[in-house]
Amino acid sequence: MGGLINVSPTGLLVENTLFVIAVVVYLLATVGYVINLFGKKEWGGFAANTLRVAFLIHTAFILTRTVNVMRVPFVGHFEFGNMFIWSTVLVYAWTEWRLKDKYHAVGAFLMPVVMLYISYITLFPKISRAHNPLPPVLQSNWLKFHVSASVLGYAGFSLAFAAALMWVLKYVMENKKDAVKGSPFLKTLTQALPQPRVLEEYMYRASVFGFLFQTVMIITGAIWADQSWGRYWGWDPKEMWSLITWFVFAVYLHARFTRGWTGKKTVALVLVGWVAMMFTWMGVAWLLSGIHSFG
Amino acid sequence: MAQETPGLPEQQSTQASPIKQILNFLSSMQLGIILLLLLAVISVFATTQEMNTAISSIYTSWWFVGIMAFTALNLLLCTIERIGPLTRQAFQPKREMTADGIKKMQINRVIKVKSPGDEPLASVQQIFKSNGLQTTVQETSEGITLFGERGKFGYFGSIVTHLSLLLILLGAMYGALTGYETRNGGMSGDNFFVTQGNWRADIGEVRMVFEKDPTVRPRVYSDVTITRNGKVIKEGTVSINDPLRFEGTSIYHSTFLWISQVNITDPATGTVEELKFFEGDRYFLQDKGVQFESLAFFPDFTMAAGGRPTSKSYNPNRPVLAYRITINGQQEPWDLLELNEPATLETPNGPVEITLTGFENAAVYSIAKNLGRPILFIGAVLMVIGLYMSFFLFPRRFWATFDAKTSSLVVGGRGYRNRLGVEQIMERIESEIRNREGE
């Protein structure tokens, strides 16, 4: 059993069209950021503006979907992934604006990750975009808080991951100075990447943002589970993997601000944390069984 | 867990007593990190196991609980160890500073000024204030030092976070030791007794409210009255996401079941037995030598592809009971019983007539007493506050003095955990001083 909401053909058409346009414009922004990375500075502003346009179209898609499903579009793998992508772009666009467009290079690393997320929710055959009604167990205001905190937490970790990738690339380049000197391409790339110290700070701040919301997500989930299932912690794989992700980032943040860890060790922790986050989102859904079967 | 650089290990080993060394180890952040990583690795392995196996053989095992207890001990010792130094750090800052002392700070600026003396310092004082710094002026024999600070409560972020984790662990432990969990339920008119809590629950009306889309699992509301020694202690309605709470105990709606009302009539004698069956219930008809088994109830019956009975929705548009009879130990093929349409079964001792006369719902409850819940809640709120204090209330301190030897303003800054933030503020301060100096 499990029916579908009867969506009007016009509603469906608007929804699908907006989604396709948003994806295409996101792709265009990604291309812009990558070109900017290779020395074409004028593409940075173009990419940033394109991203903002894509984000607005994406927002319109979410609003249309909300109207079509007659509830918050937070349920199921597609809707969660969609909100996660939207939040990632929102947080990145906000940081770009806050930093006065100084670090367009981050976009060249974050946006391909975002495109991977989009590919996953659109191309993975097991993910349904069906308009399902909300089962009673999910008819709770905690859904809004829990999922909002979750997608914002994931967004922060995605940004930290992008900065970690940049740090790794910068590190490799700096350790292969001869090869970089001989290649104008690599030289431009190295120059475009911010200093490791800046990248570490960016990674740290993004992780802090993610960690705070991951904490709120776990807490709101526990309160909701207590109301709904009669216990605040059930050792469910989704709960456990959220906690594992939290542990990894907790270790990173502790190590950084109390022991002054920097460099390879902290970057490695952020990369591991991102993998744990991805497994919480994707791996648990398809490889492990638990009670979080709705998303 | 968190600990500021304690000095070289060699120094510690030669200076501290063995007990102090053990305490240092138990409160060290290295141990905290190792324990957190260990918990993470074990949890990764545990999630690859079947959930109930993981709960019984890992999460509730003595060694896993032991690691958590060890983590709690590490947190507690670390918190105790840090409270004193952090309090001193937060409330007893060194307000006087010489120009040379400020120059030694990692973040400092030396800015030539036109007018010597107090005037530039007065200007810096305004700039400090405009940057949100609480400013004091210290006069010493060596001159005037301006001191500005902000965010001193940020020093306590890690302490509050640690305390919150301890509270959460304490709440979980207290809840587990003083509480209980069980499951029970029934249909309208039923009652059950919960020995652990010494109370009885009487189930009143159990009603199903359908969603707009009948294929979505409906909500079931059940009225429950709780009594102890005949005295009512709580009355209310239980539904999904809306438990009934009393005395630290909660009754949660867990699920609902269909109950089929079946009449079994012996045509020879005219006797009628009115029975109620949950799915899976069996009833042995002694005089007929047959067993009746209720297999499944379908409120909106249809036959799916492959001859599999199913329900199109939760709406009782076509209620059907699938059943099976066993004669002399021999199972007959399953059959279907439609509402108010009697079926006659041929048994070795004569025919028997069975009729599905109705159906109703039973509510299934999860019952849990958890006195640790308020502690857990306070712990959760404190954790968010602690993390906010840790990451967003970063303490920053600035000093400024006039260096007569070089006719320069010397400004220095220090931060706790956020060097870049201090650098950004220093950039602002420098730029404002230069603006005022007309540069």
Interface residues (C-beta under 8 A of the other chain):
Chain A: M1 G2 G3 I5 P133 L134 P135 P136 V137 Q139 S140 E201 V208 F211 L212 T215 V216 I219 A222 I223 D226 Q227 S228 W229 G230 R231 Y232 W233 W235 D236 P237 M240 W241 L243 I244 F247 V248 A250 V251 H254 A255 F257 T258 R259 G260 A276 V284 L288 S289 G290
Chain B: M1 A2 Q3 E4 T5 M29 G32 I33 L36 L37 L39 A40 S43 V44 A46 T47 T48 M51 A54 I55 Y59 S158 A172 E181 E211 K212 D213 P214 T215 V216 R217 P218 R219 I240 N241 D242 P243 S250 Y252 S254 T310 S311 K312 S313 Y314 S366 I367 A368 R373 L376 F377 A380 M383 V384 L387 Y388 S390 F391 R417 L420
